[in-house]
Amino acid sequence: MKGFKIMKVGITVVGLCFLSTYLMILFVAPTVRDNQVYVAASIDKESRLEEIHNNRLVFVGGSNLALGINSEKMASSTGRAVINMGLHAGLGLSFPLNEALFGLKKGDVVVLSIEYFLSETNFKLAAQLIDVNPEALDFFSLSPSNGDLIRLYIQSVQRCISALFYRLISGEKSDPIYNRYGFSKEGDLTSHFGKPGSEKIGDNTVFTNKDYSSEISKINDFIVSANKKGAIVFFTYPSFSKSAYMKNIEVISKLSSQYNAQLKCPILGNAQTFVLSDRYFFDTTYHLDSLGIQKRTGVMISILPSHLRR
């Protein structure tokens, strides 16, 4: 009987804690919400995907695309309306695939460009995204049995607390480069143009061998579903700095073998196609500066099938 009472008290305490944190999210979140945050650009990208109906070229992946192509030049060269859905690799693999798939239409041409070994979701980033774009929750493949929802909830609480703290001590400050309004209407981040980047690129980028089959299976599910909608899908490797590529060449080669054996769509180019000198990168091994973007865009246009080029 005593044990039952202790258990009852424990459940009550847990319930009250949950209720208090839920109320904090409910009432505090709107007051500290930053609608200019970088990931809020997903709202604008999804709107463009919904509003443009015909003759579309859709790029799907992470920030290697956000800071990686000149969509205006792509549109001029292909005669298609370009939608750059690339945002952030920290959102994981399922998010960009599900987000794009939801808005695909018959006749779309899709170019996938996935960062190397992209897989897991950063729950802190996911919580930030869902705060400004609640519908984005549907695009994450979260597993209740694995505690994903609990991790997301904890990150939401922590985000509210930290955002409130920084708001009180320093006021609202947006990142001058990585913010929602740094994107072009097509979805390219351009706010870093002309800005000084990092002197060292790729020093700490080291991959380990991994069986990527389960992730390729997810990509194949996307390809099959996109095909059923009447869309054509192509795959390209991401832009990558030469120093990081040379450091990881054996691991990338093995990953390429997995793609070649398992991927259910045409692969345009190879892993070296978008390997560029470090001087073309802005601040990471994936983020190109304005010159690098022009260079990659030109190569991208050249490897597209002839019927997609004017």
Secondary structure as UniProt FT lines:
FT   HELIX           2..32
FT   TURN            35..36
FT   HELIX           38..40
FT   HELIX           41..51
FT   STRAND          56..61
FT   HELIX           63..66
FT   TURN            67..68
FT   HELIX           71..78
FT   STRAND          81..84
FT   HELIX           89..91
FT   TURN            92..93
FT   HELIX           94..103
FT   TURN            106..107
FT   STRAND          109..113
FT   TURN            116..117
FT   HELIX           123..132
FT   HELIX           134..139
FT   HELIX           144..146
FT   HELIX           148..170
FT   HELIX           180..182
FT   TURN            185..186
FT   TURN            191..194
FT   TURN            203..204
FT   HELIX           213..228
FT   TURN            229..230
FT   STRAND          232..236
FT   STRAND          240..241
FT   HELIX           242..247
FT   HELIX           249..262
FT   TURN            271..274
FT   STRAND          275..276
FT   HELIX           278..280
FT   HELIX           290..303
FT   HELIX           306..308
//
